[in-house]
């Protein structure tokens, strides 16, 4: 009963919105000037028919000219460089700009791109120092940037750029779609969004970056950069590089999200249907083809996600082996909270490859649910000190993930940052949560001589520890200096830093002298009273010849070689 009522209300709402847009009369920009000579929006002489667009008009800027806004604007819709057009919209005044429905920049629509022809659209919108930008004041409205869709053997290209700087409030009634493409023919959308120093950037539904679908051959490339924005709200979810499969070709989606010095919340609009962050996702059924790539970076920022975060995900059950999904999430001096994190996962026995990388540099991730790592996952932790990260960017912190459950797999990479050099006894609890599985392989950074890494898998934690002794000649790191260390020196001599006592990143005679002086250190008394073992004659000769001259040494070396049957 309630579902029928809700459905009926939705239908009525959509019909009203469609009727509003259908009745909107188009007013076209006619002034071809750009730059300093650009025409002013509020002059009726720049429009055809000769009227300034109002609440019942769709404003079209597609003749290659530039429209400059100097006073408040309220229209039904704004289209900049749409359906075969090229145009620019600029505003640097303290004004309010409102549309009843969509704001389209660089879009070629499927209804327009039909038939064996090529259609190209290019639009740019630069809005700076405005009081507010309100898209969809009638309850329905998207910000569409660089979209393309084609049918009936058409080729459609859409390129759009939107720059929003120093605006108090930006409100979008529905979605922001950047670099989106689809349809049954060939389509390519490229979109770029910059949000810089905006008070509130509110997207009621989805933020889609590089999203691709359709059964033709579609390519979408989207990029969104957000700087110094204190309140970024996405009501439903963020999709970065989300690609659906094509029945006739291979769709390709590529999305990039970069956030710096901002606070972001995702998916809290409906508590019953919490939203997620998806980075590099492919959903392909049957024999459809798709390749998706997504990258998300958060720098000196905080992110709260109501539901899950996925980084590299392949789903749908497609049998196409060439399908691929790649996702990358990087945190730098940041904090993230979410329900769960999935990295490099495969669902529905989907064919193809999936890769996911999560990099934490002085950052903390808190999960109220599980952490799930697939075999092709890469988890990277940066260590800048011995204090657990809190997202403030303070010096001397190490990265960590706190979860309730942790299913481990894939590769663990550990790296040092900010010039940090660990000492013996340092510990880093990089992960907490009820654990199953281990990492394989584990890659550690190089430590000074005498130090080594150890990883401890506890039932509820993973901890890194630096082992070592005060003996620089303890080459095998067993806490003493004995004959085994000499063997290590002989093996490493001239071949690397495996027996580097003096920290000069090689194994040479000076390291042998250090071993000789420290021999017996750390071993039991009985063992320490034993004679100092000698290196093999060949290594001793190599060591002695550069430092000792004279016929006697050379003869001794020669006699030893004769005794071993190596010469006469």
GIFEN-V203431 format. One record per residue. SS is DSSP state (A for helix, B for strand, O for the rest). PSI is psi in radians with two decimals (NA if undefined). Layout:
# GIFEN-V203431
ss & psi
SS & PSI
SS & PSI
This chain:
# GIFEN-V203431
ss & psi
O & -0.95
A & -0.59
A & -0.70
A & -0.72
A & -0.78
A & -0.75
A & -0.72
A & -0.71
A & -0.68
A & -0.77
A & -0.80
A & -0.76
A & -0.78
A & -0.67
A & -0.70
A & -0.77
A & -0.72
A & -0.72
A & -0.65
A & -0.79
A & -0.62
A & -0.55
O & -0.13
O & 2.23
B & 2.35
B & 2.39
B & 2.14
B & 2.40
B & 2.35
O & -0.26
O & 2.10
O & -0.08
O & 2.67
O & 3.01
A & -2.38
A & -0.39
A & 0.12
O & 2.51
B & 2.80
B & 2.32
O & -0.73
O & 0.02
O & 2.06
A & -0.37
A & -0.29
A & 0.05
B & 2.70
B & 2.05
O & 2.88
O & 1.24
O & 2.48
O & 2.26
O & 2.34
O & -2.89
O & -0.36
O & 0.21
B & 2.59
B & 2.10
B & 2.09
B & 2.15
B & 1.73
O & 0.30
B & 0.19
B & -0.10
B & 3.14
B & 2.22
B & 2.26
B & 2.11
B & 2.21
O & -0.05
O & 3.00
O & 2.52
B & 2.34
B & 1.95
B & 2.99
O & -0.69
B & 2.62
B & 2.27
B & 2.04
B & 1.98
B & 1.00
B & 2.56
O & 1.10
O & 0.01
O & 2.91
B & 2.33
B & 2.89
B & 2.41
B & 2.28
B & 2.44
B & 2.25
O & 0.26
O & 2.80
O & 1.35
O & 2.99
B & 2.23
B & 2.18
B & 2.46
B & 2.52
O & -0.51
O & -2.17
O & 2.78
B & 1.88
B & 2.29
B & 1.96
B & 0.96
B & 2.34
B & 2.00
O & 2.71
O & -0.67
O & -0.39
O & -0.77
O & 1.53
B & 2.46
O & 2.91
O & 1.27
O & 2.93
B & 2.34
B & 2.26
B & 2.33
B & 2.53
B & 2.10
B & 2.62
B & 2.37
B & 2.15
B & 1.94
B & 2.07
B & 2.43
O & 0.43
O & 2.74
O & -0.77
B & 2.68
B & 2.04
B & 2.02
B & 2.13
O & 0.79
O & -0.31
O & 0.04
O & -0.22
O & 2.16
O & 2.31
O & 2.71
B & 1.88
B & 2.17
B & 2.01
B & 1.09
B & 2.70
B & 2.46
B & 2.43
B & 2.74
B & 2.93
O & 0.93
O & 0.29
O & 2.82
B & 2.16
B & 2.35
B & 2.30
B & 2.21
B & 2.18
B & 2.51
B & 2.24
B & 2.18
B & 2.09
B & 2.00
B & 2.37
O & 0.99
O & 2.39
O & -0.88
B & 2.34
B & 2.09
B & 2.19
B & 2.17
O & -0.52
O & -1.78
O & 2.71
B & 2.09
B & 2.08
B & 2.11
O & 0.82
O & 2.50
B & 2.81
B & -2.86
B & -3.06
O & 0.01
O & -2.48
B & 2.19
B & 2.52
B & 2.08
B & 2.34
B & 2.07
B & 2.56
B & 2.28
B & 2.28
B & 2.21
B & 2.00
B & 2.12
O & 0.84
O & 2.43
O & -1.07
B & 2.25
B & 1.83
B & 2.05
B & 2.00
O & -0.62
O & -1.71
O & 2.61
B & 1.89
B & 2.17
B & 1.97
O & 0.84
O & 2.30
B & 2.46
O & -2.97
O & 2.89
O & 0.29
O & -2.49
B & 1.76
B & 2.46
B & 2.31
B & 2.29
B & 2.05
B & 2.53
B & 2.27
B & 2.25
B & 2.24
B & 2.13
B & 2.44
O & 0.86
O & 2.02
O & -0.35
B & 1.61
B & 2.07
B & 2.14
B & 1.97
O & -0.70
O & -1.51
O & 2.94
B & 2.21
B & 2.11
B & 1.86
B & 0.82
B & 2.16
B & 2.29
B & 2.67
O & 2.65
B & 2.47
O & -0.33
O & -0.27
O & -2.68
B & 2.05
B & 2.61
B & 2.13
B & 2.40
B & 2.06
B & 2.53
B & 2.25
B & 2.20
B & 2.20
B & 2.25
B & 2.31
O & 0.86
O & 2.83
B & 2.21
B & 2.33
B & 2.45
B & 2.25
O & 0.35
O & 0.12
O & -0.69
O & 1.86
O & -0.44
O & -0.38
O & 1.23
O & 2.56
O & 2.95
O & 2.95
B & 2.09
B & 2.21
B & 1.93
B & 1.28
B & 2.38
B & 2.25
B & 1.86
O & 2.28
O & 2.78
O & -2.16
O & 0.41
O & 2.74
B & 2.40
B & 2.52
B & 2.15
B & 2.45
B & 2.29
B & 2.50
B & 2.25
B & 2.29
B & 2.30
B & 2.10
B & 2.14
O & 0.83
O & 2.92
B & 2.48
B & 2.24
B & 2.20
B & 2.21
O & -0.60
O & -2.21
B & 2.84
B & 2.22
B & 2.39
B & 1.77
B & 1.76
B & 2.34
B & 2.12
B & 3.01
O & -0.36
O & 0.33
O & 2.60
O & 0.13
O & 1.95
O & -0.36
O & -0.07
O & 2.55
B & 2.58
B & 2.26
B & 2.24
B & 2.55
B & 2.25
B & 2.17
B & 2.31
B & 2.22
B & 2.00
O & 0.80
O & 2.94
B & 2.53
B & 2.38
B & 2.41
B & 2.99
O & -0.80
B & 2.88
B & 2.22
B & 2.28
B & 2.15
B & 1.06
B & 2.66
B & 2.28
O & 2.75
O & 0.47
O & 0.66
O & 2.38
O & 2.73
O & -3.00
B & 2.62
B & 2.36
B & 2.43
B & 2.36
B & 2.30
B & 2.12
B & 2.15
B & 2.08
B & 1.84
O & 0.81
O & 2.78
B & 2.31
B & 2.25
B & 2.15
B & 2.23
O & -0.07
O & -2.55
B & 2.71
B & 2.18
B & 2.09
B & 2.24
O & 2.98
O & -0.52
O & 0.34
B & 2.65
B & 2.13
B & 2.14
B & 2.24
B & 2.24
B & 2.38
B & 2.07
O & 0.07
O & -2.93
O & 0.16
B & 2.33
B & 2.39
O & 2.55
O & 0.12
O & 0.01
O & -0.22
O & 0.19
O & 2.63
O & 2.68
O & 0.56
B & 2.64
B & 2.64
O & 2.70
B & 2.78
B & 2.22
B & 2.15
B & 2.90
B & -0.64
B & 2.60
B & 2.01
B & 1.91
O & 2.57
O & 3.07
O & -2.78
B & 2.43
B & 2.14
B & 2.29
B & 2.32
B & 2.69
B & 2.46
O & 2.89
O & 0.53
O & 0.25
O & 2.31
O & 1.93
O & 2.76
O & 2.83
O & 2.32
O & -0.20
O & 2.41
B & 2.62
B & 1.86
B & 1.66
B & -0.30
B & 2.38
B & 2.59
B & 2.66
B & 2.01
B & 2.48
B & 2.60
O & 3.03
O & 3.00
O & 2.57
O & 1.92
O & 3.09
B & 2.17
B & 2.13
O & 2.70
O & 2.81
O & 2.40
O & 2.80
O & 2.84
O & 2.43
O & -0.10
B & 2.62
B & 2.84
B & 2.60
B & 2.43
B & 2.27
B & 2.13
B & 1.82
B & 2.87
O & -0.45
O & 0.33
B & 2.77
B & 2.17
B & 2.38
B & 2.47
B & 2.50
B & 2.09
B & 2.72
B & 3.05
O & 3.12
O & 0.05
O & 1.95
O & -0.33
O & 0.18
O & 1.30
O & -0.48
O & 0.12
O & 0.72
O & 0.21
O & 0.03
O & 3.01
O & 1.92
O & -2.86
A & -0.51
A & -0.59
A & -0.57
A & -0.73
A & -0.73
A & -0.71
A & -0.77
A & -0.72
A & -0.62
A & -0.20
O & 2.08
O & 0.03
O & 0.06
O & -2.86
O & 0.47
O & -0.31
O & 1.04
O & 1.64
O & -0.47
O & 0.09
O & 0.37
O & 0.28
O & 0.56
O & 3.03
O & 1.89
O & -2.88
A & -0.60
A & -0.60
A & -0.58
A & -0.72
A & -0.69
A & -0.71
A & -0.74
A & -0.72
A & -0.58
A & -0.02
O & 2.32
O & -0.18
O & 2.24
O & -0.05
O & 2.80
O & 2.77
A & -0.80
A & -0.73
A & -0.63
A & -0.35
O & -0.08
O & 2.79
O & 2.59
O & 2.14
O & 2.68
O & 2.56
O & 2.82
O & 2.62
A & -0.70
A & -0.82
A & -0.66
A & -0.66
A & -0.78
A & -0.68
A & -0.72
A & -0.59
A & -0.69
O & -0.36
O & -0.40
O & 2.27
O & 2.85
O & 2.67
A & -0.54
A & -0.79
A & -0.78
A & -0.70
A & -0.73
A & -0.74
A & -0.70
A & -0.72
A & -0.70
A & -0.69
A & -0.68
A & -0.75
A & -0.48
O & 0.10
O & 0.46
O & 0.01
O & -3.11
O & NA
